[in-house]
Amino acid sequence: MNSFISRRNVLRASAQGFGAVAAEWLLQRELQAAPHFAPKAKSVIFLFMVGAPSSMDTFDPKPALNKYHGQPLPASYGKVGGQFTDGSNPLLGSPWEFKRYGKSGIPVSGLMPHTAECVDDICFVRSFYTESVVHAPAMYQVHTGRILMGYPSMGSWVTYGLGNATDNLPAYVVMPQPEGTPEGGTPCWGSAFLPAVHQGTLLRPGPTPILHLKPPAGVGPERQRRTLDLIQEMNRMDTNPEDSEMAARIASYELAFKMQSSAPEAVDIAKEPEHIRKMYGIGEERTNDFGTRCLLARRMVERGVRFVQIYSGGGPVSIQWDAHSHLKENHEKMCGLTDQPVAALLKDLKQRGLLDTTLVIWGSEFGRLPTSESGNGRDHNPHGYTMWFAGGGVKGGQIIGETDEFGLRGVGERYHMRDFHATILHLLGLDQHKLWYLHNGRHEKLTDFGGTPIAKVYS
């Protein structure tokens, strides 16, 4: 029997109201979305450094670089080039001094004095690797698990697996650099073949945090409510009950309606105490933007947002970490923009009791080579680089993995992006092998054919 009803007949049908439609769909979705085992973390804040910081100049000191500065990489390492170098370039020493911090005595360079204060809460993993030397494919691998676009982002998988913990804000929020998006673009937060409701929602500071959310002038809440109810009833009666895409879209109207009042409040940092805003560097020219976004991230997870993605860098190369030349100037600029806000985020989450349930990740698409480019810069290095974790069940004050004496390659235990994603899912109580979606006849997963959770990170 055909259960479809023509839109022409909608006025003759008994209106059930949109709220019931959305509530029913959301209830069914939440029944399907639940951890597979007890989670250590409830939410994630992913701090992504676009363009790739240099590990040996930030968190992985290599004294040999300064000792052999200007000399060729030993022949035993082979001829290893990057995207723009052929492997014949000499070694480049680090301009910064490293010191040990915290009870754990973890070394951090002078570029990161604020983050250095938080090392006892941070787990540094020094031997991650990706499989592309080009920005966009490497970004896709970090964000989606594959070097090609067209696969769901990590945030989409997480919200698909866990659902939303708030009815008034998106489950997945993305805050790009105001100057532009990363080379990978929107596929870095897209939902691909997962239902569209799981894609990231762009959030901007100010009175209009989400574009096209504000109702037209002269349209009050009651009138808008009646209009939405009518539209949604028409959609419901003309939609196949098995069409999850349309069901998700119908439910998104209700979320948008609720966000008209909740989103402006959530991004109103003027309500924060002055000492908190000062801690993030808000009001200071250098740190105001990234500090604002980090504070917004805390406000988002505080209100139940599941996954927050913040980009440092995007658009013009002058506002990226991509130091092919003038490494010193580039990294001092980018660290100056982000170091204080990142440390403030960790300290603020901790003092509010949120760090225990919020997983904070700092990383990029790859690292940089120990050899020089243009005499004072570094080319891309996907063979071994540092990312770190904090909060959300992470065992802080430790270093996992290592690179060789020049920081070129990971040695011993090396960790692929499948391991990176498996670790994050595990901390969230998700079994990577049970989190799948049937697409084109295949059970697709974030970790593809599987990764290995890095147990040392949380045990």
Secondary structure, DSSP 8 states (H G I E B T S, - for coil): ------GGGGGGS----HHHHHHHHHHHHHHH---SS--S-SEEEEEEETT---GGGTTS--HHHHHTTTSB--GGG-----SS--S--BB---SS-EEEETTTTEEEETT-HHHHTTGGGEEEEEEE--S-SSHHHHHHHHHHSSSSSSS--HHHHHHHHH--S-SSS-SEEEE-BTTB--TT-GGGS--TTS-GGGS-EE--SSS-SSTT-S--TT--HHHHHHHHHHHHHHHHHTS-TT-HHHHHHHHHHHHHHHHHHHHHHHT-GGGS-HHHHHHTTTTSTTTHHHHHHHHHHHHHHHTT--EEEEEE--SSGGGSS--SS-HHHHHHHHHHHHHHHHHHHHHHHHHTT-TTTEEEEEE-S-EE-SB-BTTTB--EE-SSEEEEEESTT---SEEE-EE-TTSSSEESS-B-HHHHHHHHHHHTT--TTT-EEEETTEEEETTTT-----GGGT-
